[in-house]
Amino acid sequence: MDAVVEWVDARERLPRSGTPVAAAVTGRYPPEAPGAAGEEYWLVLPVYFTDRHTARDGTEHRDCFVDSDRVVRFPYGGPGTQHVTHWAALPALPGLAVRQVLGSAARAAVDDALR
């Protein structure tokens, strides 16, 4: 199964608030990072975009990407040391034209895809 990915420049357009996306993130590993100390990186991470996010310390962020560890990243050129250069809609589920199946239909969809 193949998936076509269309990358969108995060400086030009942002996803709808609440949308999970793949994000191309750039930054530099901290000096204490084992095996990659100080190395610059550009990698893909699953995140969601939000127009308003309240961090654990109570700081409110606008128009940002948040990962599963609640790390906040802004579009390239924004505040912070890690930035999202591009984002892409997540692909559809294997063998389907949708990204989400709920309830009893989920088990049937998984079984069909694994056959």
N, C-alpha and C positions, 0 to 999 in steps of 0.2 A: 504494500500500500504506500502510495506517495502522497505527500501534502505539499501544496504550493504556499510559500510564505511571502507576504507582501510587507516589507518593513516600511514604517512611516517615521520620518524625521521628527523627533519629539520637540524640536524647536518650531516646527511648522504647524503641527496639529496634535491634539491630545485625545485619548479615548474618552468615552462617556464615563462619568463618575460611577464607581462600583464595578467596572469591567475588569475581569482577570485577563492579563495579557502576558506575552513573553517580552522581556525587556533586555536590550543590549546595554549592559552597564559597564562604565569605565571608571577607573580609580587607581589607587596604589595600595598594595598590601602594607600594613603597619610594620615598623622595624622588628617587632617581636614575632612576626608570622613565621612559623617553622617552614623552612624550605623555599620560601618565597619573599623573604624580608625585603621590603622596599620595592619589589617588582611592580611595574605598571601592568594592568590587566584590562581586558575587554572580554566580557563573557555574557552568556544568556542566562537569565533567571526568571522564574515564574513570579509575577507580582500582580497586584491589582492597582488600578488608578483611582484616586479619590480627589474630589475638589476640596475636601476638608478632613483632616486627620488630627486627632489629639494624641500626642505622644505620651508615654508612661509618666514623664515628668510634668505633664500638663500643658506643654507647649503645643499651640495649634499651628498646623502647617496647611498651606493651601496648594492645590494643584500639584500633587506629588504621587509617587509610586511607592507602595509599601509591600515588603515581602513577608513571608510566613513568620519570620523572627521579629516583625514590626520595625525593621530597619527602613527608614525613610530616605528616598532618593528623589531628586528633582530633575527636570529636563536639563539637558546639557546647557551650561552657562549659568545655571541657577546657584543657590547657596549650597554649601556642603562640599565634601571631598569626593563623593561618588555620584556619578551622573548617568542618567538614561539618555543615550544618544538616539536610539530608535526603539520603537515598539511594534509588535505584531499581534494580530488577533490569534487566539489559540486555534489550532486545527479542529475540525469536527472529529467526533469519536470514530474509531475504525469501522468502516463499512456503513457509516451513517452520514447524514447531512446536518446533524445537530451536535452541539457541544455538551449537552446535558440530557440525561434520561433519569426520571425519578420513579420511585415506588416499585411496584411489581414488574413494570416494564424494564427496569434496569437489569434484573437477573436474566430475563429473556434476551436482551440486547447483548449482554456479555456472552451468554451461551452461543448465540448466533455468530458473534465475531470470532469465537474460539473454535468453531467447527471448521 
